[in-house]
Amino acid sequence: MKVLIFLISASVFRANFANEMPLYPEDDLTTKTTNRTIAPFPFTWDRNKFMLLPNKQGKLELFDRNRVYQIRLESRSYDAAQDVHFLFFSRTNGGKPVKFTIDQVGDLPSHGFRKQLPTKILIHGWMGNSESDVVEPLARAYLEKGDVNVIGVVWAKISGDLNYPKVAFRVPMVGELVAEMVDKLLELGQVGDQIGMVGHSLGAHVAGLAGKKTRQKVAYIVGLDPADFLFSLDKPQGRLSSEDAQNVEVIHSNGGSLAMFENIGTADFYPNGGRSQPGCGLDFLWICSHGRAVTYFKESLMARGYFANRCSDLDNLHSKCSLGRVEFGEIHVHPLAKKPRGVYYFETNENEPYLRTIAQEVPRKQGSPTLPTPVEGSSNWPSSYVLSVRRKVTMKQVFKYIN
């Protein structure tokens, strides 16, 4: 197959590929995809024969549709257990990862797994591995925060393949294996309310597809900038969706480019509008913005007093949203804890620390009383509550910063 490789700028990339995105396990290759704006291309191609997909460098390749069909058919008999392993982290073992396979889940108690503790399952994305920010670094952050069980899903032997369709079509099999692992945790005495899953990019869909298969619904799934290509908006059975856990929180940091730009969770957060992130510069390959969802979430584990404003819908994302607010961060596992619902907007700094605490958000005169905390659903904001003016980012041929 002859493949044409080319690089297009961020302003050109946002196109509607409604005829290019197949969905596993569906056979229809013309399903609706995520929200993109129409943009011209420097050439034309036969859309009945070819489809656009990304490669490792963020470039787009023209793939022969017949070859994509063949890759999908080959993937359906794939056994993920031969390539996927897990890492167990706990304070008991000093945070040192213990490697295990699906057949060794029953041995976890001898390595410090405690059924009475919450369990966090972390899943990396395409080209990721155990050292990806969403696995070992996030595991350390969780253990620093509290005494929990942490399990990393390492599917690098699959995700490391440069052939994106091959990786994407094997996501369901990895999801099924993760679901099997969760069911084995239930056999060890855990319940669904104790378990949460966090996945980045393709890993978000692994979490979602796992959530559809577990015997009990897990407490929550956090989807960090879920991948777009080959995952159809109107086929929720083949991707992360709001029904996959008791609560599904999605953080969109590169929507409309590498990731989805639609509300697919019970709560969807759009930092800085959800398309590109401050401090990422031109970011023509979108890797920086795509990874910021992980960084923001990791910071939120230790942050206090950082809020997101609720907006009416996806078309009204801005700092003036005033339908209430929630504290941004991990969903609390406790069943009585209030869970966010709807569409949320927040802004970040360009450099670390990215999250702004309420002290940074609200300027107060010396000696003035502490402001009351507005509750989600209330439109009665204190008159002294003023959001600071921040720089906004727009993307044309180059980024321009305006006040």
C-alpha positions in Angstrom: 0.0 0.0 0.0 1.3 3.3 -1.0 1.0 5.8 1.9 1.1 9.5 1.5 2.5 11.3 4.6 2.1 14.9 5.2 2.0 17.5 7.9 -0.8 20.1 8.2 -1.0 23.0 10.5 -3.4 23.1 13.5 -5.7 25.5 11.7 -6.1 23.1 8.7 -6.4 20.0 10.8 -9.9 20.6 12.2 -11.9 19.0 9.4 -15.0 16.9 9.3 -13.9 13.3 8.7 -17.4 11.9 8.9 -16.6 9.5 6.0 -13.2 8.4 7.3 -13.8 7.0 10.8 -14.7 3.3 11.2 -15.7 2.0 14.6 -15.0 -1.4 16.0 -16.9 -3.7 16.3 -19.4 -2.0 13.9 -19.0 -2.6 10.1 -20.1 0.9 9.1 -17.2 3.1 8.1 -19.4 6.2 7.6 -20.5 6.9 11.2 -20.6 10.3 12.7 -17.5 11.5 14.5 -16.6 14.2 16.9 -17.2 17.9 16.5 -14.8 19.5 13.9 -15.0 22.6 11.9 -14.7 22.4 8.1 -11.3 23.4 6.8 -9.7 23.2 3.3 -7.0 20.7 2.4 -4.2 21.3 0.0 -5.2 18.3 -2.1 -8.1 16.0 -2.7 -8.4 12.2 -2.5 -10.9 9.5 -3.2 -12.7 9.2 0.1 -14.3 5.9 -0.9 -10.8 4.4 -1.1 -8.7 6.2 1.5 -9.1 7.6 5.0 -7.0 10.0 7.1 -5.4 8.8 10.3 -2.6 10.1 12.6 0.9 8.6 13.1 3.3 8.9 16.0 4.6 12.4 14.9 1.1 13.8 14.7 1.2 13.7 10.9 -1.7 12.3 8.9 -1.4 9.4 6.6 -3.8 8.3 3.9 -4.7 4.7 4.6 -6.3 2.4 2.1 -9.8 1.5 3.4 -9.5 -2.1 2.3 -6.4 -2.4 4.4 -8.1 -0.9 7.4 -10.9 -3.4 7.0 -8.3 -6.2 6.9 -6.6 -4.8 10.1 -9.9 -4.8 11.9 -10.7 -8.4 10.9 -7.2 -9.5 12.0 -7.6 -7.8 15.4 -10.9 -9.6 16.3 -9.0 -12.8 17.1 -6.4 -11.0 19.1 -5.7 -12.3 22.7 -4.6 -9.3 24.8 -3.5 -11.6 27.7 -0.4 -12.5 25.8 0.9 -8.9 25.7 -0.7 -7.1 28.6 0.7 -7.1 32.2 -0.2 -5.1 35.3 1.8 -3.2 37.9 0.6 -3.1 41.6 1.7 -0.1 43.7 1.0 0.3 47.5 2.5 2.0 50.5 3.1 -1.5 51.9 5.7 -2.2 49.3 7.1 1.3 49.4 5.6 2.2 46.1 7.8 -0.2 44.3 5.8 -1.8 41.4 5.0 -5.5 41.5 4.5 -7.0 38.1 1.7 -9.5 37.6 -0.4 -11.1 34.9 -4.2 -11.7 34.7 -3.6 -15.2 36.1 -1.8 -13.8 39.2 -4.5 -11.4 40.4 -5.3 -13.8 43.3 -1.7 -13.4 44.6 -2.0 -9.6 45.2 -2.9 -9.8 48.9 0.6 -11.4 49.5 2.1 -8.2 47.9 0.2 -5.7 50.1 -3.2 -5.5 48.4 -5.9 -4.7 50.9 -9.5 -5.2 50.0 -10.8 -2.5 52.3 -8.8 0.2 50.5 -9.9 2.1 47.4 -8.3 0.8 44.2 -7.2 3.1 41.3 -6.6 1.6 37.9 -4.4 3.6 35.6 -4.3 3.1 31.8 -1.9 4.7 29.3 -2.6 5.5 25.7 -1.0 5.1 22.3 2.8 5.0 22.3 2.6 4.9 26.1 4.2 2.6 28.7 4.7 2.1 32.4 6.7 5.3 32.6 4.0 7.4 31.0 2.6 10.2 33.2 -0.7 8.4 33.7 0.9 5.3 35.2 4.0 5.4 37.5 4.0 9.2 38.1 0.2 9.2 38.8 0.6 6.1 41.0 3.2 8.0 43.1 0.8 11.0 43.4 -2.0 8.8 44.6 0.2 7.1 47.2 1.4 10.5 48.4 -2.2 11.6 48.8 -3.4 8.5 50.7 -3.3 4.8 51.4 -4.8 3.1 48.4 -4.3 0.2 46.0 -3.0 1.3 42.6 -2.9 -0.9 39.5 -1.3 0.2 36.3 -2.4 -1.4 33.0 0.7 -1.8 30.8 -0.2 -2.6 27.2 2.9 -1.1 25.6 3.5 -4.2 23.4 0.3 -3.3 21.6 0.1 0.5 22.0 3.7 0.9 20.9 2.9 -0.1 17.3 3.2 2.8 14.9 0.2 1.4 13.0 -2.6 3.4 14.7 -5.6 1.4 13.2 -4.0 -1.8 14.5 -3.7 -0.4 18.0 -7.2 1.2 18.0 -8.9 -2.0 16.9 -7.3 -3.9 19.7 -8.5 -1.5 22.4 -11.7 -3.6 23.0 -9.6 -6.7 23.7 -7.5 -4.8 26.2 -10.7 -3.4 27.7 -12.1 -7.0 28.1 -8.9 -8.0 29.9 -9.1 -5.1 32.3 -12.7 -6.0 33.0 -11.6 -9.6 33.8 -9.0 -8.2 36.2 -11.6 -6.0 37.9 -13.9 -9.0 38.3 -11.0 -10.9 40.0 -10.7 -7.9 42.4 -14.3 -8.4 43.2 -13.6 -12.1 44.0 -10.9 -10.8 46.4 -13.7 -9.0 48.4 -13.8 -5.6 46.8 -17.0 -4.0 45.6 -17.5 -1.7 42.6 -18.0 1.4 44.8 -14.3 1.1 45.8 -12.9 1.0 42.3 -12.0 3.9 39.9 -10.3 3.9 36.5 -8.3 6.6 34.9 -7.2 6.4 31.2 -5.5 8.8 28.8 -6.3 9.0 25.1 -6.9 5.5 23.8 -6.6 4.4 27.4 -9.8 6.3 28.2 -11.6 4.1 25.8 -10.0 1.0 27.3 -11.4 2.1 30.6 -14.8 2.7 29.1 -15.0 -0.6 27.3 -13.8 -2.3 30.5 -16.6 -0.6 32.4 -19.2 -2.0 30.1 -18.1 -5.5 30.9 -17.5 -5.6 34.7 -19.9 -7.6 36.8 -20.5 -4.5 39.0 -20.3 -0.9 37.8 -17.1 0.7 39.1 -17.5 4.0 41.1 -16.0 6.2 38.4 -14.0 6.5 35.3 -11.9 9.6 34.4 -11.2 9.9 30.7 -8.2 12.2 30.0 -8.6 13.7 26.5 -10.2 10.5 25.0 -8.8 9.8 21.5 -10.9 10.7 18.5 -9.8 8.8 15.4 -11.7 5.5 14.8 -14.1 6.2 17.7 -17.6 7.2 16.6 -19.7 9.8 18.5 -23.0 8.1 17.6 -21.8 4.6 18.6 -21.3 4.8 22.4 -21.1 1.0 22.7 -17.6 1.2 21.0 -16.1 4.0 23.1 -16.0 5.7 26.5 -19.5 6.8 27.4 -21.5 8.2 30.4 -23.0 4.7 31.1 -19.7 2.9 31.7 -19.4 3.7 35.4 -21.5 5.2 38.2 -19.8 8.5 37.3 -17.8 9.4 34.2 -15.6 12.5 34.3 -13.9 13.6 31.1 -11.2 16.3 30.7 -10.9 17.7 27.2 -7.6 19.4 26.5 -7.1 18.9 22.8 -10.6 18.4 21.5 -11.2 18.6 17.7 -7.6 17.6 17.0 -6.3 14.4 18.5 -9.2 14.0 20.9 -12.9 14.2 21.1 -14.7 17.5 21.5 -18.1 16.4 22.6 -19.9 15.7 25.9 -19.5 12.0 26.5 -19.4 11.8 30.3 -21.7 12.6 33.2 -19.4 15.6 33.7 -17.2 17.1 30.9 -14.5 19.6 31.8 -13.0 21.9 29.1 -9.9 23.7 30.4 -9.2 26.9 28.5 -12.0 25.9 26.1 -10.8 22.4 25.6 -9.0 22.7 22.3 -5.5 24.0 22.9 -3.7 24.8 26.1 -1.8 28.0 27.2 2.0 27.5 27.3 2.0 24.9 24.6 3.2 27.4 21.9 2.4 26.6 18.3 2.0 22.9 19.3 1.4 21.9 15.6 1.6 18.2 16.6 -0.9 18.8 19.5 1.2 16.5 21.8 1.6 19.2 24.5 -2.1 20.1 24.7 -3.1 16.4 24.5 -1.0 15.6 27.5 -2.1 18.5 29.6 -5.3 16.7 30.6 -3.0 14.2 32.5 -1.0 17.0 34.1 -4.1 19.0 35.2 -5.6 15.9 36.8 -2.4 14.9 38.6 -2.1 18.4 40.0 -5.8 18.3 41.1 -5.0 15.3 43.4 -3.1 17.6 45.7 -4.9 20.9 44.9 -7.4 22.5 47.2 -9.9 25.2 46.4 -9.7 24.9 42.6 -13.1 25.4 41.0 -14.6 24.9 37.5 -17.7 26.9 36.4 -20.7 25.1 35.1 -21.8 26.2 31.6 -25.1 25.8 29.9 -23.7 23.8 26.9 -20.7 23.2 24.7 -21.3 26.3 22.7 -21.0 28.6 25.7 -17.6 27.8 27.2 -16.1 30.9 28.9 -15.2 32.3 32.3 -18.5 34.0 32.7 -20.4 30.7 33.0 -22.4 31.1 36.3 -24.6 28.1 36.7 -22.7 27.2 39.8 -19.3 25.6 40.3 -17.6 22.4 41.6 -14.2 21.8 43.0 -12.2 20.3 40.2 -10.4 17.1 40.8 -10.9 13.4 41.3 -14.5 12.2 41.8 -14.9 11.2 45.5 -15.6 7.5 45.8 -17.8 7.9 48.9 -21.4 7.3 47.7 -22.8 10.3 49.6 -20.3 12.7 48.1 -21.7 15.2 45.6 -20.9 14.3 42.0 -20.6 16.9 39.2 -23.0 16.8 36.3 -22.9 18.8 33.1 -20.4 20.9 31.2 -17.6 22.8 33.0 -15.0 25.4 32.1 -11.9 26.5 33.9 -8.7 28.3 33.1 -5.1 27.5 34.0 -1.7 29.1 34.2 0.7 28.8 31.3 3.4 27.1 33.5 3.5 25.0 36.5 1.6 25.0 38.8 -1.1 25.1 36.2 -4.1 25.0 38.5 -5.0 28.3 40.2 -6.4 28.1 43.8 -9.3 30.2 44.9 -6.8 32.5 46.5 -5.4 33.3 43.0 -8.8 33.6 41.5 -10.4 36.1 43.9 -8.6 39.3 44.7 -9.7 40.7 48.1 -8.9 43.9 49.9 -6.9 43.6 53.1 -9.2 43.0 56.1 -12.2 42.0 53.9 -14.1 38.9 55.0 -13.7 35.5 53.4 -16.1 35.1 50.5 -18.8 32.4 50.8 -18.5 29.5 48.5 -21.1 29.5 45.7 -22.9 26.1 45.4 -23.5 24.5 42.1 -26.9 25.3 40.8 -27.0 28.7 42.5 -27.0 31.9 40.4 -26.5 34.2 43.4 -22.8 35.0 43.3 -21.3 37.3 45.9 -21.0 40.8 44.4 -17.3 40.9 45.4 -16.5 37.7 43.5 -14.6 38.9 40.5 -12.8 36.5 38.2 -9.4 37.9 37.3 -8.7 38.8 33.7 -6.7 36.2 31.9 -5.2 35.9 28.5 -7.2 33.9 26.0 -5.8 31.7 23.3 -7.0 31.6 19.7 -5.6 29.6 16.9 -5.3 30.7 13.4 -2.2 30.2 11.3 -0.2 30.9 14.4 -1.2 31.5 18.0 -2.0 35.0 19.0 -2.5 36.1 22.6 -5.0 38.7 23.4 -6.3 40.3 26.6 
